[in-house]
Amino acid sequence: MAEFKPYTILHLQEDEFRDKELPPGNYYLVFWRETTPLGHYWLEGGIEPVRLKNHEKAIEELIEESVSHFITYSNKIPQRAGEGYGLSIIICTRNRPEDLDRCIRALMGSVDKDFELIVVDNASDDDRTEKVVAGYPGVKYVREERPGLDIARNTGIRGASRELVAYTDDDVIVSPEWTREIKAAFVEPMVMAVTGLVIPQRLDSEAQYIFERDWSFNKGYRPKLFDHRWFLSHAGYGAPAWEIGAGANMAFRRDVFRLVGGFDERLDVGASGCSGDSEMWYRILAEGWNCLYLPNVVVYHLHRSTIAGLMRQLFYYMRGHVSALLVQYERYAYPGDKRRIYRGLPQYYFKRLTKKTVLTEIRGCISGWRYYHSVKKVDGRIRIGEPPLELGPAVVDDQTLVSVIIASYNHAKYLGAAIESVLGQSFQRVEIVVVDDGSTDDTEAVCRQYEGVKYVRVERVGPCAARNIGVQHSRGSYIVFLDADDLLYPEAVELNLYHFSYYPDAAFVSGGHDRIDDRGGYLESPEPVTKVGDNYNALLQGNYIAMEATVMYRRELFFRYYFDPAVRTCEDYDLNLRIARDFPVYGHSHRIAMYRIHGGNRSADRKMMAQEAIKVLKRQEPGLKSEEEWAVYRRGLENWASYYDG
């Protein structure tokens, strides 16, 4: 085998390569338009000087393709629109003080220096890491004694205070524009995660070359949006979330950790191995949100320099990869994740039998399968603990805006009436957000008939995720969730706001409703009751609210509280129980909404509804605090069983 010769990495502006002559050798050329990367070019030289003129056509084609795609993307998205966000940066490190120092120094040279920097010392063997951090005033040092990257990542989240949370590694140098570009990347409400380009710092050794050639963190020079449509299109063979980016260069809205949980601590170095980042992206996509890859979010990574270090890295990559696929199947049950393990990986490795690293990779896969089956009964979905939410008095004034969120799936025949019932409110400062949950009917056309209605399209994420997405697109300080087949009475919003003025400590208020048939005719309806006092106990005994459109929530609740996609139905009951456990809530007896009964109602399946209502109620068991609560809880189990038997 020929002796490996290092590759020199050169960074060139797009117009400065044509007449350039380089000394003999191998080159990895990265081309730029000012601070925007356009592409890279591998060049193997011999003993003669290298004239880039001889490679002009190939380089120009590479640059032209990237420029056209980036311009197209830039024209769609307002630039610098996200710069109002606060940013927390987390560096997880262990026993690499020199690398950490270089990483922090690069961050201190950022164009946008308005960020919070947190260093999580992940059980280093000595105090050198702490001493490095002490040399940078204002940098927060956190010691985490439990080794594990995802443990450290979760610890960092708990210490972060800004709306955006970015991660980089201690062996990374960020570009001066990195912090600015991250903030600008979150302009779209659906984007919950952003990744960017990772360029090697050096290619001096064979190990670094093999990694960059076969395992590169570089995901290309075109912006890429990964959404639920992309997820579903790949679900049959396991959505390849690792294509989204690298953990060395990623950022999130802090809210997403409330919605989908923290990093799975089973996927750690020393445990599974890795893939906590890709499993998080998978979760975000599975629950309806978007991830965005932007090549202008740039960092430089120092690859492992020895073959032994590379082999260990690849072993744990594949161990973590297989574990993550099994964790994903455990959570969401898409058969494609198992299909990728049992069919895809054998086919993949049969084609790679001549590769130097293949046996190490296969051993990692087998190890990952064994590891997962030893911990599969452990719940790795970590909820990030936060200080209790504090609600001040509710404020209703002449600036109050109420958001009515309508999630709709193939209910175009009813949707127009629902929208008109909102437009006809006596209180006029109302916005309407319609979340079209993958409808195949005329839902979009109906929305376009009404000026000012905000239309959001998602690909069949289910009612819980659709409502959460609606919150993200809304602006109101109070929120109402109206199903597309239901209606509000004209004074619904005004009455609930009145009760907030009367009960300013309430987290939500609710009213009564009438039941109507498919044509709008009135049916026998439950008698609404006033509920003032310990309404958590009242909800434990049964869902006195009964119709979600009668509830008005304070915006501050979201996303400390949210509709949980893990709940099949009765998701509103689940949400209201969790809120009422922590805050006062009030119910009044005014009828403010109409619940339409028709053949498509989920509540028509009484056996399923009984099972799901009891399942939701049982979720409250860990939080029950007194004998009184246990007593009304047991009464609630009996009430649900008898209610649906009747």
N, C-alpha and C positions, 0 to 999 in steps of 0.2 A: 504493500500500500504506500502511495506517495506521501511524503512528509507534509503535514499541514502547514500552510503559510498564512499568517494573519491577514485579516482584512482591515484596511484603514477606512475609518468612517469620515466622510467629508460632507459638509453641509453647504449647498450652493444655491444662490438665487437663480430663478428660472432663466435669466438672460446672461449668465456669466460662464456657461460651460462650453460654448461653441468653439472657442479658440484656445481652450485650456489644454495644456499638456502636463501629464503627471509622471512621476518617476515609475519605474517598473514595479509591479506588485499587484495585489488584489485590493479591490475597493468596494465599499458599500456607500453609494452616493444617495443623499437625501436632497430633494429639490423643494424650493420654497418660493412662494410669492409673499414677500415681506414676512409676516409671522404665521402665514397659513401654509402647512405642509402639502405638497402636491404629489409626492410619490418617491419611491426609492428604486435603485437600479444596482443589481449585482454585476460586478465587472471583474472578470478573472484575467489578469495580465500575465505576461511572460517575462522575458528578460529585456524586452525593449520598452522604451517609454510609451505611455498610454496617451493616445490622442483622442479626446472626447468627440472631436469632429467626426470620427469614424462611427460613432454611435448616435449621431445627431437625430436620425429619423426615429429610432426606437424611443429615445428620451423625449422628443417632442410629442409623440403620440401619447406617451404616458402622462405628460404634463397637461396636454389638451383635454384628455378625458376627465381628469380630476377637476380642472378649472370649470368645465362646463357643468359638471354635477354640483359643484359647490356653489356656483352662481345661481343655479336653479333653486337650490335649497335656500340660499340667502334671500332670494326674492320673495319666498313664501313666508319667512319668519322675520318679524321686526327685530332689528339688531339692538343690542344692549338693553333689551326690555326687562331683563331680570335683575338689573344691578341694584335694585332696592332691597334685595334679600340679604339677611345676615348669614354668615358662613362660619361654621365650626369645622376645623381640620383636625383629623385624628391620625396620629402616627403610632402604630403598634410596633414595639421593638423589644429585642431580647439579645443581650450580650454583643451588641454591635455599636459601641459608642462613637467610633470614628465615622462610620456610615451615617449614623444619626446626625452628627454634627454637620456633615456636608448637606444632608437633606434640609435641616433647619436653616442653614445659611442661605440656601437657594430660596426657600420660602420667604425669608426676610428681604430678598431682593425683588419681590413681586411688585408688579405695576400697581395692583390694588392690594394695599396692605390692611384693609379693614376686614380682619378675620380673627377668630378665636382659635388658638393653637393648643391642642391637648396631646401630650405624649403619654401613652400607656406603656409603662415598663412591665413587660410580661414575664415576671419572675426571673429577672437577670441574676447572675451569680454574685455580683458585687455592686458597689455603689457608683460605678463609672457613668452609667446612664443618667443617674440623678444629678451627678456633677455637671454633665454636659448641659442638661436642661437648666440648671441653676445659672449658667452663663448667659441665658437669654431672658431678661426681665419680661414678665408678662406671659411667658409660656407656662401652661398648667401641667404639673407633673402628677400622674396617678400611678400608684403601684398596684398591680394585680398579681397576687401570689399564685393563682391557678394557671398553669401553663396551657396555652391553646390560643390560636389566632382569633377564632370566633368568640371565645370568652373575652379576649382583650377588646375586640371590636364592640361587643355589647357593653363592656365597661365604659368604653369611650362614649357611646351614645348616652349613657346615664349622666355623664359629666358635661355633655354638650348643651348649650343654651340657645343656639341660633336655629333659624328655619331650615337651613340647608346643612347637611353633614357630609363632608368629603373625607375620603381615605386615601392615603398613599403609604408606601413602605419606606423603611429606613434606608434601603439600598437604591432609592430613587432620587433623581434631581428633577424638580418641576421647572417648567418654562416660566419666564417672568409674567406671561399673560395667563397662566393657569387659573388663578383665583378669579380673575375678571371673566374669563370664558365660562367657567362653571356657573357663576351667578347668572350670566346672560342665557345659559342653556335652558333654564327652567321657565321660559316664558309661557309654554303651553300647560294648562292646568292638569292634563292627563299624564304628563311626564313625571314619574316618580323616581326614576334613576337615570343617571347620565354617566357614560364612560367615554374614554378618549384614547388617542393614539399613544402607544408605548414604543419608543425607539431605543435600540440598544446603546449603552454608553460606549462599550468596547466589544470588538470581535477579535481578541488577541489569541484565543485558544480554540482548540478543536471543539471543546465542550460548548463554548459560547456560540460557535458557528452552528453546531448541530441543533442547539436549542432554537436559535433564530430561524434556521432553515425549516425545521420540522414542527416546532411548537410555539412559534412566535406569538407574543402578545399583540403584535401589530394586526389590527383588524381592517386595515385599508384606509383609503384617503377619500372615501365618499361618506357623507352623512347617512345614517341608517336609522329608521324608526322601527322599533320592534313593538308591535301592539298585539291585542288579543286575536285579531285576524291572523297575524303571522303565527302566533302560538297554536291556534286551532289547525292551521294548514300543515303544521309539522307534528301534531299530536299523535298521529297514527304511527309514527316511528320515534317518538320522544323528542319534544321540542329542544333543539340544541342551544340551550341558554348560554353555553360557554362561548358562543360566537358573538355575544354582546360586548365583551370587553375583558378586562383584567382587574383583579382586586387591587393592583398597584395604582390604579387610576380610576376611581369611581366616586360618585356622589349621589346623595339621596335627599328627597324631602324628608324632614324629620317625621312628618305625619305618617309616612308609610310604615314605620316601625310600630306605630299604634295599630295600623290596619292589618298588617300581615305578620307581626311579631318580629323579634330580633333574629340574629343569625343562629342557625342550628348548631349547638355546641357539640354535637356528635361528629360534625365534619371538621375536626380540628387536627392539626399536626400533633402526632402522638396518639390520636384517637383514629378517626377515619383517615385523615391525611390532608384533605383540603376540599375545595369545591363549595365552601360556604357562600362565596360570592355568587357563583352561577345558580345555586339553589335558591338564593334570595331573589335573583332576577326572574327565575322560573315562577316563584310564588307571586311576584308582582304581576307578571303577565297572566297567570292562571286566574287571578282575581280581578282582571279587567283593566289594569293600568298599563302604562307605556314605559318602555326604556328607550333611551336615545343615545346613539353613538355619534360623537362629533370628533373628527380628526384634528380640529384646531384646539382641542383640549389636550395638550401635549406634556408628556413626561419622558424621562430617560432612565432606563432600568439597567442595573449592573447584573448581568447574567452570571451564574456560577461558572467558575473558571476551570474546574477539574472534572474529569470524567466520573470519578467517584461521587462528587457532589451532584453531578447531573443525573447519574443513575438513581441516587437516593431520591432526588426531586421527582423523577418520572415514576418511580415506584409509588410514591405517595400521591402523585397526580391521579394515577389510574385507580389506586385504592379509594381515593376520595370520589372519583368519577362514578364508579360503580355504586358506592354507598349513597351518593346523592341521587342517582337514578332510582334506587330503591326507596329512599326517603320521599322522593317526589311521588312515586306510586302509592306509598303509604298514605299520603295526604290527599291526593286528587284522583287516584285510581285510573289514570290514563294508561291503557294497555301498552301503548307505544314505548313507555319507559322500560318495561320488562322486555319488550320485543327487541329494543336496542341492545340490551345486555346479552340475551340468549341467542339472537340471530345476527345482529349487526356486528358486535365485537368479534365473534369468530370469523366472519367473512373479512372484516377489516384486517385482522392479524394474519390471516392466510395470505393476503396480498403483500404483507410487510415482513415476511419471514427472513428476508436477507438483511433487514435493518439491524444496526449494531445494538439498539436498545430494546428490541422486541421482546426478548425473554424476560427482562426486568419489568416491562409494561404488563405482560401477561401475569406474572407473579403478583403484581399490584392489583390487577382485576380480581384474581382469586382471593387475595387477602381482603379486599373491600367487601366481597360477597360474604365472607366468613364474619368479618367485623360487624356488618349491619345485622346479621342474624343473631349476634350476641347482644345487641342493644335495641332491637326493634320495638321492644315493649317500653322503652324509655321515651317520654315526651320531650322531643328536642325543640319544640316551638316555644322559644323563650319570650315571655312578655316582659317588656322593658319597664321596670318599676319607675314610677315618677312621683313627685310630691302630689298630694291630693289637689284636685282642681278646686279653686276658690271662686265662687260666684258672688259678685257684688249685687246690689239691688238692680232689678230689671229696669231699664229706661225705655219709656215710650214717649216720643216727642214728635215735632213736625219734620224731623229728618229720618224717622224710622222707615226702614225698607223691609218688606216681608218677601221671602222667596217661596214660591210654590213649585215643588219639584214633582213632575209627573213622569213616572217610569212606565213605558208602554211597550208591550210585545204583541203585535198583530191585533191591536184594538183600535184601528183607524175608524171603525164605524161608530165608536163611542167618543173618540178623542176630541172631536170638535166641540161636543157639548161640554166636556170637562173643561176645556180651555175657556169657553164662553162663560162658564160658571165662575171662573176666576176673574175674567175681564169685567164681569158684572158686579164685582165687590163694591160695597159702599165705601170701604177704605181703598183708596186708589194707588197708594205707593206700594205696588206689588209687581214683582218680576216673575215670569214664568220660564222654567227650565224644563224642557221635554227631553228625556233620555230615551232614545229609541234603542231598545235592547235586541237588535238584530231582526227587526220585523221584515216580513216579506210582503206586506200589504202596502197601503198608501199612507202610512204614518208620516213620512217626510212631506208629502204633498199637502196633507192636512195642516201641518205646522206652518208651511210656507204661506198659507192663506191669511195668517195672523201676524201683522207687523209687530215686531218687538219680542216675539217668542224666540227664546234661545233654543236652538235645536242641536242636540249632541247625539252622534251615532256611535254605538258600540256593537260588538259582535257577540251576542247571546251570552252575557255574563251572569244572568239571573237577577232577580229583583233586589237582593241585598246589595250586590256590587253596583247595580244601576243606580240605586238611591245614593250610595256613597259617592259615586261619580257625579251625581247631580249636585251634591253639597259642594264638591270641589269647583264646580262651574258657577256657583251662586254667589251673591254678594250681600244678601239680606242679613240683618241682625236677628231675625226670627225666621224659622223654617217650618213649612208644612209639606207633608208628603201625601199627594192625592193620586190614587190609582186612576188609570186612564178611563176606566169604565164607571167611575163614581163622579159625584157632583158636590159642589159646595153651595150652601144657601148664601144669598147676597150679603148677609151680615156676619158671615162666619169669621173672617179675619178681624173685623172690628170688635166682635164680642170676645174673642180670645185675647186680643190686645188689652181690652178693658179689664179682663181678669188678671192680666199681668200687672196692670197699674194697681189693682186692688190687692194682689198677692205678689209683691215685688221680689220675695225670696224664692219664688217657684222656679224650678228648672224647666218644667213644662206644665201647660194647662191643657185640659181636654174637655170636650163637651159631649152631647148626645147626638144620635143620628136616627134617621128613618130608613126603612128598607123599601126598595122599589123593585118592580119587575123589569124585564128586558125592554118594555115599552114605556117605562116611567110611571106605571101605576103603583099606588101605595099598597104595601103589604103590612101585615101585623109586625110591629116593631117593639123592641124592649123599652121599658120605661126608663128614661135617663135619671140618674141620681147624682146628688151633690156629694163630693168626697173631699172633706177637709180634715186634716189630721195625719195619722200614720197610714199613708196610702201604700206603703210597701207591704204592710200586712194585708191590706185589702187586695192587692194584686197577687199575693201569694195564694189567696183563696180562690182566685179566678180573675179573668181579664175583664174587669168592669168597663174598660175603655171600648173594647170590641171592634172599633173601626179606627184605623190609623189616621185617616184624614181629619178626624176631630181633634188631633193633637197638634199643638204649636210648641216648637222647641226653641230654646235660646241657642244661638249659633255657637257660643263658647263651648258647648258640650262636645262638638265635633272637632277632632277625631279622638278625643279621650274616650268617647263612646261612639259606636258605629253599628251598622247592621252587619251581623256576622255571617259571611257566606257559608260557614259550616252548618248553619241552621237551615234545615230544608224548608220549613214553613213555620208560621207563628214567630217570624223574625221580629215583628214589631213588639210582641209580648216579651220576647227576650230582651230587646233594647230597653223597654220601659221598666222592666224589673230591675235591670242593672242601674238605671238612673235613679229610680225611686229608692233603691237601697241606700244611696248616698246623699240624696237631696230631697227637700220638700217638693211635692207635686200636688196639683189641685185639679179636681174635676167639678164642672158645673153642669146644670141640668138643661141648658138651652140646646135645642136641636140645631146643629149647624152644618150637617152634611147628609148626603143620601148614598146609601150602599146598594149597589145594583146587584140583584140576584139573577144569574143566568147560567146556562149550561157550562160555561168555561170557568166558573169559580173554583179555585182550589179547595175552598171550604166544603164543597159538595161531597167530598170523600170523607165521611164522618169517622171511619175507622182510622184512616191516616191522620186526620186532625187530632183525634184523641191521643194517638201515640206520640205525635210531635209536640202537642201541648204539654204532656206529662214529661217528655224528654227535656223540653225547655225549662220546666219548673224544677226538675232535678238538678239542673246546672246551678241552682242557687244553694244547694246543700253546703258547699264549702264555706259560704259566707254567713250562714245562720248563726246568730250570736246568743240567743236566749231561749228559754223554754217556751215562751210565748210564741216566738217565731217558728220554732219547731212544731208547735201545736197547730198554728194556722197553716203551715206548710203541709202537714199531714192531711188537714181538712181539704186543702187545695187538691191534693192527689185524688181524694175521694170525689170531690166536686167535678173534676174533669172527667173521670171515668163515668160517673152517672150522667153528666150533661150530654155526652155523645152517645150514651146508650138509649137516651130518651127519644 
